[in-house]
Amino acid sequence: MPTPTLHNEARKGDFARTVLMPGDPLRAKFIADTYLEDAKLVNNIRGKHGYTGTYKGKSVSVMGSGMGIPSIGIYSYELYNMYDVEQIIRVGSAGMINPALKVRDLVIAMSAYTNSNYGYQFGFSGTLAPCADYLLLRSAADLAEKMGVNTMVGAIFSTDAFYNAGDPLPALQKLGVLAVEMETFALYLNAARAGKKALTLLQISDDPFTGESLTPHEVRTSFTQMMEIALALA
């Protein structure tokens, strides 16, 4: 498939086999500036900063996905199918659903439920709950334990509507869902369809039930433990 694409000006070979993918492009820049050596900007179409550099001698890329299933659906599809990327690790923020979680705790997404129609293209009417790559998930959980990070592993909810008049969170809480975000369902489906690997790491940025929330700057720059776990998996 041809590169560059309409959404990505990088050429084949510009991305490493592992891509860290935050939603916020400025968090991608923060990761590149903070952790990568010799980081090179390989994409900036629509401000979706993409960088490739090295971390402890390994080639690693980081690129912003933007918000929502449609956006990460485009970028992860292209990375897997047009740029030969083997694994994408989403490093994102989420709202807590499980009351045992606190702001800044880590959630490792085993699977993703959704209210999105994204799965229809694969022949399923919203009944899919795609899963993470098990070896990536197990390695991330082991690293988090060694680092002493407060962590929960389980199902999350990828919503199409940030402001949802139906408020599904109480029902999801009763089902044991840990947190809510807006991207993982598409990432996990695209990885499964391409025969590639994916994992989502989320740090809790807010409590939708109480209104407690970190600032955008805190979310962008303070989730360093999650970033370091993801980089160790590269």
CORSUL-V599316 format. One record per backbone hydrogen bond with DSSP energy under -1.0 kcal/mol. CO is the residue of the C=O (numbers start at 1). NH is the residue of the N-H. Records with the same first field share a line. If there is no record, write none. Layout:
CO->NH, NH
This chain:
8->5
11->14
17->86, 87
18->61
19->89
20->63
22->65
23->66
24->27, 28
25->29
26->30
27->31
28->32
29->33
30->34
31->35
32->36
37->54
40->52
43->50
44->47
45->48
47->49
49->64
50->42, 43
51->62
52->40
53->60
54->37
55->58
58->55
60->53
61->20
62->51
68->72
69->73
70->74
71->75
72->76
73->77
74->78
75->79
76->80
77->81
78->82, 83
79->85
86->197
87->19
88->199
89->21
90->201
92->203
94->205, 206
95->180
98->101
102->105
105->204
106->152
107->202
108->154
110->132
111->156
113->158
117->120
119->122, 124
120->123
124->126
130->112
133->137
134->138
135->139
136->140
137->141
138->142
139->143
140->144
141->145
142->146
143->147
144->149
150->106
152->108
154->110
155->178
156->113
157->181
164->167
168->172
169->173
170->174
172->177
173->176
178->97, 98
179->157
180->95
181->159
183->187
184->188
185->189
186->190
187->191
188->192
189->193
190->194
191->196
197->88
198->133
199->90
200->109
201->92
202->107
203->94
204->104
205->214
206->96
207->211
212->207
215->219
216->220
217->221
218->222
222->224
223->227
224->228
225->229
226->230
227->231
228->232
231->234
